[in-house]
Amino acid sequence: MLISDDRAVQRPAVRAAEPPRARRGADPRFVLGLIAVGTLAVLGLWWRDTTAINGFGDWLTNAGRITGLLAGYGIVVLVALMARIPPLERGLGADRLARWHAMGGRYVVGLVVAHALLITWGYSVTAHTDVVSQAKTLLLSYPDVLMASVAGLLLVGVGVVSARAARRRMRYETWYYLHFYTYLATALAFSHQFATGADFMDDRSARVAWSALYLGVAAAILWYRFAVPIRQAARHRLRVAAVYPEGPGVVSIVVTGRRLEELAAESGQFFRWRFLTRDLWWASNPYSLSAAPRGGRLRFTVKHLGEHSAALTHLRPGTRVLAEGPYGALTAARRRGRKVLLIAGGIGVTPLRALFESLPADRGDVTMIYRVRHEQDVVFRHELQSLAEQRGARLHFVTGRRTQYRHDPLSAAALAANVPDLAAHDVYVCGPDGMTASVITALRTARVPRRQIHAESFEF
């Protein structure tokens, strides 16, 4: 349903932007293959140092060794996935990295628990004692085992707070900073492996390779999460240039700086923004660009969903800004064909509004559907209408609750009826998780190939 609105809004002139040349990212299949090769190498390390297995206790102990090695390798992979390495961010996208990290975290926690239980059980069988007594002996007689136990408890704790039910009850900043305990757990686990690990104590080449793996990931963390942001801050000198309302509870913030073209930011990407005020300096939150980067200006738009986003309303021009990024892969580089459909929900319109401005297209090749519950929730109405008119694009605002319609306006049948040749479109989707999932299901039902559906969640 197309809704018109004659209210005047004072904004800078909007014109279509030329997209920057996209940088290539890592292929997800290559990354998965590399992880699999590493897993086989870890199993080969165990095989190399295992001459024979005799008896039930030995089987249990060796199962504990395998799970311990896999856990030690897995935690390095988890840290590497979230090290903000640019090829991974561009090739996989922030949401896929987050999903892999969450899934891998569950495996690693399971492996850590299994390692502790199997090793203790195996030693108790070999020593002909009970499991509880053996556990006490390990904890009290081997200092590195105690450190490993602390590491395991830290990992389990991080896993618990990352569970969806717990995450929803926690502030983003609290959840974010609790994850830093993963680094402490990694360091403790590394020390434990070298001190008591049978595969490393007498094998110099294994120690060198394992150390290189851990040190390489540690170097990536230090470089991309600390050194690069500091270097960018010194070079680009970002500051808030303007803050203005876009609608009820929604504000846009314009940031300016020097040499911003060097960032090579693209429409559809996001930065992690840190504002150097007394109340906000300690928090780094992800917000998407809501306009194509141009002329030394970056704009993002925020809806009041918490204390941090609400506080941004009171930012003053001139406030210094630290920005990490750009991150994300919801960009024009994913496009495979000529026709494009953008489906936005709520504040998820922000990256798609930037794409709507910058996607190369002939007239009629781009269609945008913007879904909100209430008419007053539409953001960028006049900007979107202006861009649609300039580009000859189709623009539809779909408002109202689902109960007001006789059918779901984003169902497979509705999309196919309103978007001719739907299966030939590349479809970009961004909105609340529930809406995004249902739209993707509808698109697959309408026989849109999975490779042509591009979605990225910005809920961490």
Salt bridges, closest charged atoms under 4 A:
ASP5 OD2 - ARG7 NH2 2.47
ASP5 OD2 - ARG381 NE 2.99
ASP27 OD2 - ARG29 NH2 3.11
ASP95 OD2 - ARG99 NH1 3.07
GLU173 OE1 - ARG171 NE 3.86
ASP199 OD1 - ARG65 NH2 2.50
ASP203 OD2 - ARG48 NE 3.60
GLU246 OE1 - ARG11 NH2 3.34
GLU246 OE2 - ARG299 NH1 3.87
GLU262 OE1 - ARG235 NE 2.63
ASP279 OD1 - ARG278 NE 3.93
GLU307 OE1 - ARG171 NH2 3.61
GLU324 OE1 - ARG84 NH1 2.30
GLU357 OE2 - ARG294 NH2 2.47
GLU357 OE1 - ARG353 NH1 2.36
ASP365 OD1 - ARG338 NH1 2.36
GLU383 OE2 - ARG299 NH1 2.96
GLU383 OE1 - ARG353 NE 2.85
ASP408 OD2 - ARG402 NH2 3.59
ASP421 OD2 - LYS339 NZ 3.49
ASP426 OD1 - HIS454 NE2 2.78
